[in-house]
């Protein structure tokens, strides 16, 4: 506001808490508070510290730097023993300014991975080491090194006995199956697709065992993936595409398919069911009035 040529701003209220007061909504990584005690440090930051066997864990590797004249020569990303990992595709690392505990830092995210624990127990993540060169002036400088504080990750066993048909650990796993057509002629190829959609290591899913009618000739499944690996984990869809050829005419039923998995969000085994499918197979034109059948060779179908 303006009074008699003077400009006056609105009041600003500042609350100063004691050093031991809790900070609301503070990220529970435990790494950043230690990192800011030094001018150069590396950090391994997990999105969680306790996971179930097979549950995805997102690990972010960052460099915290208060120097303006630092040249990073190289850094080592340690191996993850006991984990299967997928690297998140990201732009080239760059320094970004960030204010932490009242101090200005340049922060670079050099890598991010989604790790799936394959063993239970407590794992210590460490040895994220950095070597750099600190320029003092145009002619002088010195070598400098940094490392990270160890991070403990606890991998819990699945809390109940897994059913024999369990597919593993997935969140919101759903299954569906579909037919390319519900009516075909004998010796005519049809396509059956079984699709799994959810969050987790979908690339670990193997070809499902389906109960095929004995009169069907079934070929090895083709696998189609539409899976994204991001800072939120791994999610998407894996589809198994079967080609089958019914030989004699008739009405057939493909039974319902159940997908059982352990959901870490609810800590329970859950099931998703794809309803059964019905297929009508009529006589082909070549069989009308003929005493026998004409079979199509597998090689002919593969060529088509």
C-alpha positions as CSV (number, residue, x, y, z in Angstrom):
1,X,0.0,0.0,0.0
2,X,1.0,3.6,-0.5
3,X,0.6,6.5,2.0
4,X,1.9,10.0,1.2
5,X,4.4,8.7,-1.3
6,X,5.7,5.9,0.9
7,X,5.4,2.2,-0.2
8,X,4.6,-0.4,2.4
9,X,4.7,-4.2,2.0
10,X,2.4,-6.7,3.7
11,X,3.6,-8.2,7.0
12,X,5.4,-11.5,6.9
13,X,5.1,-13.9,9.9
14,X,8.2,-16.0,10.7
15,X,8.1,-18.9,13.2
16,X,11.4,-20.0,14.6
17,X,11.4,-23.5,16.1
18,X,14.0,-25.0,18.4
19,X,16.5,-27.3,16.8
20,X,14.9,-30.4,18.4
21,X,11.4,-29.6,17.1
22,X,9.9,-32.1,14.7
23,X,9.8,-31.0,11.0
24,X,6.5,-31.8,9.3
25,X,6.5,-33.9,6.2
26,X,10.2,-34.5,6.3
27,X,11.4,-37.2,3.8
28,X,12.3,-40.3,5.9
29,X,15.5,-41.1,3.9
30,X,17.9,-40.3,6.7
31,X,20.5,-39.4,4.1
32,X,20.1,-35.7,3.4
33,X,20.5,-34.6,7.0
34,X,24.0,-36.2,7.1
35,X,24.9,-35.2,3.5
36,X,24.6,-31.5,4.3
37,X,27.2,-31.6,7.1
38,X,29.9,-31.8,4.4
39,X,30.7,-29.7,1.4
40,X,31.0,-32.6,-1.0
41,X,29.2,-36.0,-0.4
42,X,27.5,-38.7,-2.4
43,X,24.2,-40.3,-1.3
44,X,22.2,-43.4,-2.0
45,X,18.5,-42.5,-1.3
46,X,15.9,-45.3,-1.2
47,X,12.2,-44.5,-1.5
48,X,11.7,-47.0,1.4
49,X,13.9,-48.9,3.7
50,X,11.8,-52.0,4.3
51,X,10.3,-54.1,1.5
52,X,9.0,-57.6,0.9
53,X,10.7,-60.2,-1.2
54,X,10.2,-59.2,-4.8
55,X,8.8,-55.7,-4.0
56,X,10.3,-52.9,-6.1
57,X,12.7,-50.5,-4.4
58,X,13.7,-47.2,-6.1
59,X,17.3,-46.1,-5.4
60,X,18.5,-42.6,-6.4
61,X,22.2,-41.8,-6.5
62,X,23.0,-38.1,-6.0
63,X,26.0,-35.8,-5.5
64,X,25.8,-32.9,-3.1
65,X,28.4,-30.2,-3.8
66,X,29.0,-26.7,-2.3
67,X,32.0,-26.0,-4.5
68,X,31.7,-23.8,-7.6
69,X,35.0,-25.0,-9.2
70,X,34.7,-28.8,-8.9
71,X,35.4,-31.1,-11.8
72,X,34.0,-34.6,-11.3
73,X,36.5,-37.0,-12.8
74,X,34.6,-40.3,-12.2
75,X,32.3,-42.1,-9.7
76,X,31.5,-45.7,-9.0
77,X,28.0,-47.0,-8.8
78,X,28.2,-50.2,-6.6
79,X,26.8,-53.5,-7.6
80,X,23.6,-54.6,-5.9
81,X,24.1,-58.1,-4.6
82,X,20.9,-60.0,-4.1
83,X,18.8,-57.6,-6.3
84,X,17.6,-57.7,-9.9
85,X,17.7,-54.1,-11.2
86,X,16.4,-52.0,-14.0
87,X,17.9,-48.6,-14.8
88,X,15.5,-45.6,-15.2
89,X,16.2,-43.8,-18.5
90,X,16.9,-40.1,-17.6
91,X,18.5,-37.0,-19.2
92,X,22.3,-36.5,-18.6
93,X,23.1,-35.4,-15.1
94,X,23.5,-31.7,-14.4
95,X,23.9,-29.5,-11.4
96,X,20.8,-28.0,-9.9
97,X,20.8,-25.4,-7.1
98,X,19.0,-26.5,-3.9
99,X,18.8,-24.9,-0.4
100,X,19.2,-27.5,2.3
101,X,19.3,-26.5,6.0
102,X,20.0,-22.9,5.1
103,X,23.0,-23.8,2.8
104,X,23.1,-23.6,-0.9
105,X,24.1,-26.8,-2.7
106,X,24.5,-27.9,-6.3
107,X,22.8,-31.3,-6.6
108,X,23.2,-33.8,-9.4
109,X,21.1,-37.0,-9.8
110,X,23.5,-39.3,-11.6
111,X,21.4,-42.5,-11.7
112,X,18.1,-44.0,-10.6
113,X,17.4,-47.7,-10.6
114,X,14.4,-49.9,-9.7
115,X,15.7,-52.9,-7.7
116,X,13.8,-56.1,-7.0
117,X,15.2,-58.0,-4.0
118,X,15.7,-61.7,-4.6
119,X,16.8,-62.7,-1.1
120,X,15.6,-61.8,2.4
121,X,17.7,-60.3,5.1
122,X,19.4,-56.9,5.8
123,X,21.5,-55.4,3.0
124,X,24.0,-52.6,3.4
125,X,24.3,-50.3,0.4
126,X,27.6,-48.3,0.3
127,X,30.7,-47.6,-1.8
128,X,29.2,-44.9,-4.0
129,X,32.6,-43.2,-4.4
130,X,33.5,-40.0,-6.2
131,X,36.9,-38.7,-7.4
132,X,37.2,-35.1,-8.5
133,X,39.5,-32.2,-9.0
134,X,39.0,-28.9,-7.1
135,X,40.5,-25.9,-8.9
136,X,42.0,-23.3,-6.6
137,X,43.1,-20.9,-9.3
138,X,44.0,-21.0,-13.0
139,X,47.3,-22.8,-12.2
140,X,46.6,-24.8,-9.1
141,X,44.2,-27.4,-7.8
142,X,43.9,-30.5,-5.7
143,X,42.3,-33.9,-5.9
144,X,39.2,-34.5,-3.8
145,X,37.2,-37.6,-2.9
146,X,33.8,-38.3,-1.5
147,X,31.8,-41.3,-0.4
148,X,28.3,-42.0,0.9
149,X,27.0,-43.0,4.3
150,X,25.9,-46.7,4.4
151,X,22.2,-47.4,3.9
152,X,20.5,-50.4,5.4
153,X,17.6,-52.1,3.5
154,X,15.5,-54.8,5.2
155,X,13.9,-57.4,2.9
156,X,11.1,-59.3,4.6
157,X,9.9,-62.7,3.7
158,X,6.4,-63.1,2.4
159,X,4.3,-63.4,5.6
160,X,2.3,-66.4,4.6
161,X,2.9,-69.6,2.7
162,X,2.7,-68.8,-1.0
163,X,0.2,-70.9,-3.1
164,X,1.8,-73.3,-5.5
165,X,0.5,-71.2,-8.4
166,X,1.7,-67.8,-7.1
167,X,3.3,-65.6,-9.8
168,X,5.3,-63.6,-7.3
169,X,5.1,-60.1,-5.8
170,X,3.0,-57.6,-7.7
171,X,0.8,-54.7,-6.9
172,X,-2.7,-54.5,-8.5
173,X,-2.0,-57.4,-10.8
174,X,-4.9,-58.1,-13.2
175,X,-5.2,-60.8,-15.9
176,X,-7.5,-61.0,-18.9
177,X,-7.7,-63.4,-21.9
178,X,-9.3,-62.9,-25.3
179,X,-9.9,-64.7,-28.6
180,X,-9.4,-63.3,-32.1
181,X,-12.7,-64.8,-33.1
182,X,-15.4,-66.9,-31.4
183,X,-16.2,-68.8,-34.6
184,X,-13.7,-70.4,-37.0
185,X,-13.5,-73.2,-39.5
186,X,-11.5,-76.4,-38.9
187,X,-7.8,-76.1,-39.6
188,X,-8.1,-72.3,-39.4
189,X,-5.7,-70.5,-37.0
190,X,-7.0,-68.5,-34.1
191,X,-5.2,-66.2,-31.6
192,X,-5.6,-66.4,-27.9
193,X,-4.0,-63.6,-25.8
194,X,-3.3,-63.7,-22.0
195,X,-2.4,-60.3,-20.6
196,X,-1.0,-59.4,-17.2
197,X,-1.3,-55.7,-16.1
198,X,0.1,-54.2,-12.9
199,X,3.1,-52.9,-11.0
200,X,6.2,-55.1,-10.4
201,X,8.8,-57.1,-12.2
202,X,6.5,-58.0,-15.1
203,X,9.5,-59.2,-17.1
204,X,9.7,-62.2,-14.7
205,X,6.4,-63.6,-15.8
206,X,6.7,-66.8,-17.7
207,X,4.4,-68.4,-20.3
208,X,1.2,-69.5,-18.5
209,X,0.1,-73.1,-18.5
210,X,-3.3,-73.2,-20.2
211,X,-5.7,-76.1,-20.3
212,X,-6.1,-76.6,-24.1
213,X,-8.6,-79.0,-25.7
214,X,-6.8,-82.1,-26.9
215,X,-8.1,-81.5,-30.4
216,X,-6.1,-78.2,-30.7
217,X,-2.6,-77.8,-32.1
218,X,-0.9,-75.0,-30.1
219,X,2.2,-73.2,-31.0
220,X,4.8,-71.5,-28.7
221,X,3.6,-68.2,-27.4
222,X,4.9,-64.8,-28.6
223,X,5.6,-62.3,-25.9
224,X,4.7,-58.6,-26.2
225,X,5.8,-56.1,-23.6
226,X,4.5,-52.6,-22.9
227,X,6.4,-51.9,-19.7
228,X,7.7,-48.6,-18.3
229,X,10.5,-48.2,-15.8
230,X,10.3,-44.9,-14.0
231,X,11.0,-43.2,-10.7
232,X,7.7,-44.7,-9.5
233,X,8.9,-48.3,-10.2
234,X,8.0,-50.7,-13.0
235,X,4.5,-50.9,-14.4
236,X,2.7,-51.8,-17.6
237,X,1.5,-54.9,-19.4
238,X,3.0,-58.3,-20.6
239,X,1.0,-60.2,-23.1
240,X,1.4,-63.9,-24.3
241,X,0.0,-64.5,-27.7
242,X,-0.8,-68.1,-28.7
243,X,-1.7,-69.4,-32.1
244,X,-3.9,-72.5,-32.1
245,X,-5.5,-74.6,-34.8
246,X,-8.7,-76.6,-34.0
247,X,-8.8,-79.8,-36.0
248,X,-12.3,-81.3,-35.7
249,X,-15.5,-79.2,-35.6
250,X,-17.5,-78.7,-32.4
251,X,-18.1,-76.3,-29.5
252,X,-15.2,-75.8,-27.1
253,X,-14.7,-74.0,-23.8
254,X,-11.4,-72.5,-22.7
255,X,-11.5,-72.5,-18.9
256,X,-11.1,-69.4,-16.8
257,X,-7.6,-68.4,-15.9
258,X,-6.6,-67.4,-12.3
259,X,-3.6,-65.2,-11.6
260,X,-2.5,-65.5,-7.9
261,X,0.1,-63.0,-6.6
262,X,1.3,-61.4,-3.3
263,X,0.3,-57.8,-3.0
264,X,2.8,-55.9,-0.8
265,X,0.3,-53.0,-0.4
266,X,-2.1,-55.3,1.5
267,X,0.5,-58.0,2.6
268,X,-1.9,-60.7,1.3
269,X,-2.1,-63.1,-1.6
270,X,-4.8,-62.0,-4.0
271,X,-6.3,-63.5,-7.1
272,X,-7.5,-62.0,-10.4
273,X,-9.6,-64.2,-12.7
274,X,-10.0,-64.0,-16.5
275,X,-13.4,-65.5,-17.5
276,X,-13.6,-68.6,-19.7
277,X,-14.0,-68.3,-23.4
278,X,-16.3,-70.2,-25.8
279,X,-15.3,-71.1,-29.4
280,X,-17.5,-72.7,-32.1
281,X,-15.6,-74.6,-34.8
282,X,-17.5,-75.4,-38.0
283,X,-16.5,-77.7,-40.8
284,X,-14.2,-76.1,-43.4
285,X,-15.2,-76.0,-47.1
286,X,-12.7,-78.6,-48.0
287,X,-14.3,-81.0,-45.5
288,X,-17.9,-80.7,-46.8
289,X,-18.8,-84.2,-47.9
290,X,-15.3,-85.6,-47.4
291,X,-14.6,-88.6,-45.3
292,X,-11.3,-87.4,-43.9
293,X,-9.6,-84.2,-42.7
294,X,-7.0,-82.0,-44.3
295,X,-4.3,-81.0,-41.8
296,X,-2.2,-77.8,-42.0
297,X,1.5,-78.2,-41.2
298,X,3.1,-76.0,-38.5
299,X,5.6,-74.7,-41.0
300,X,2.7,-73.4,-43.2
301,X,1.3,-71.4,-40.2
302,X,4.7,-70.0,-39.3
303,X,5.2,-68.7,-42.8
304,X,1.7,-67.0,-42.8
